[in-house]
Amino acid sequence: MLQKISFMLIGALVLAAYAVPYLVLPSVETWHGSFLFWTLVGVFVIILNVLATSDFDGDTK
């Protein structure tokens, strides 16, 4: 269940990484707002990847 939620959140974050800088932050003249947003999204995606793959094991049956 945690894996499914993590992968769904990763998908939502990837979509947000494209949408937010171009739809929400276009009036920001400098790139700092987009860079900060992309940095935070990257950190959250790494955390979610760790959570999503923590239950994977090498034993395939």
Secondary structure, DSSP 8 states (H G I E B T S, - for coil): -HHHHHHHHHHHHHHHHHHIIIIISTT--SSHHHHHHHHHHHHHHHHHHHHHHTT--S---
